[in-house]
Amino acid sequence: MGPAGKAPRYEAFVSDVLQRDLWRVQQQREEVYEKITQHMWLKTVIERLQEGDGRAVQTQVDLGYNFFVNADVPDTSRIFVALGYGFFAELTLTEALRFVERKTKLLIELSESLTKDSAKIKANIRMVLEGLRELQGFQDLPEDPRRDLAL
């Protein structure tokens, strides 16, 4: 198979495999960022509850589809925290704060890992496209001469 026959296979590999993988990793990273945002919000709520010293709180709870109901919380010294996979734990505010901080740290590490994976996939796409360019015999585009300004 000559160079003309390999080019479509490489193009298909970039579009069918690498770009799809890149999209998947970026979607996962966006979901992780959303979870980090939720945990930061929860941390703020817990800190405000700690300032209240366990006093009763009146709030509104979203039942879904932006349908809110009023709620009275007589004791705010303990809260339920979603652990994941449908499990909840009743924790003191200090325990909940510690849990949220650890979970946030793990999520940040995961987002950094996904960012590295995204960069690797982008590098692979660039490498395949450069190989494809050479295979098809295209010339390099002239680079713009850039000047460094000395301050």
N, C-alpha and C positions, 0 to 999 in steps of 0.2 A: 504494500500500500504506500503510495507516494505522499509527498507533503500536502497535495491538494485534498487527499482523502482523510488525512489526520486532522486538518483544521476544523471541520465540522464536529468531530468527536471532542476536541478540546473546548470548542465553544459550548457544546452541549454540557460538558462536564462543569464548566464555569456556571452556566445558567441553571442547570438542573441540580447540581450537588452543592457547589461552594456558596452560591448566592442564597440558596434555600437554608443552608446551615448558618450562614451569617444572619439571615432574618430571624431564625429560631433563637440564636444566642442573644440577639438584641431584644427580642420579645421577653425572654427569660430575665434579662437584665432590667428591663422596664418593670416587670412584676416585682423583682427584688427591691427596686427603688420605691415602689409603691408601699411595700411592706415596711421598709425603713421609715418612710414618712408616717405610717400608721403607728409604729412603735415610738417614734419621737413625740407624736401627739399624745399617746398613752402615758409616756414619761411625764409630760407637762401636766396632764390631768392628775396623776398620782402625786406629784409635787404639790399641786394646789390642795389636794385632799389632805396631805400631811400638814399643811399650814393651817387647815381648819380644825385640827385636833379632834377628829372623830365626830364633829357636830353633824346634825341632820342637814341634808341637802335636798333642795327641790330642783328637778331637772326635767328635760324632755327626752323621750326615747323614741328613736326612729323605728317604726315597726316594718318599714319597707315602703318603697315607692313614695318616699318623702311624706309618709303619714306619721305624725308625731302625737304622742300622748304624754300628759304630765305624770311625773313619778316623784314620790317622796321616798328618800333613802334615810331611814332613821339612824343607822349606824354605818359610818364610812371607815371604820377601822380595818375592815377586811373587804377584799373585792375578789370577784371571779376573773381569772385571766385565761384566755384561750391558749392552750399549749400547742395545739395543732392536731390534725386528724380527728377533730370533733371532741377532743378531751379538754376539760376545763379544770382548773384548780382554784380553791379558795385560799388566798394568800393574804398575809398582812401587807400593809403598804410598803414596809421595808423590803420584804421578800419579793413583792411584785416589782418594785423598782430595780432590785438586783437582777431579777429575771429579765426584765425589759432591757437593761443595759447589756447583759450577756448576749441576748438574742440579737440586739442591734449590732453588736460587735461581730457576731457570726455572719449576719446578713451583709455587713460592709465587706468582710473578707470574701464572701461569695460574689458580690458585685465586682470586686477587683479581679477575681478569677475569671468571671465572665467577660470583663473588659479585655483581659489578656487573651482569652480565647478569640474574641472578636478581632483583635489586632493580628493574631496568627492567621485567621481565615482571610482577612484582607490582604496580608502578605502573600498567601498562597494564590489568591486571585490575581494579584499583581504579577507574580512569578509566571503563572500560566499564560496571562495576557502578553507578557514580554516574550515568552517562548513562542507563542502564536504569531506575534509580530515578526520575529526572526524567521519562523517557518514560512511565512508568507512573503518574506523578503522586503518588508517595509523599511524605509530609512528612518533613522532617529530624527526626531524633530529638533531643530536648533534650540539650544537653551538660551534663555534671556540672560545676558550678562547682568549680574547684580553687583552693585557696589556696596561696600560696607562704609557707612559713614562714621568717621571718627569724631567723637564728641570731645 
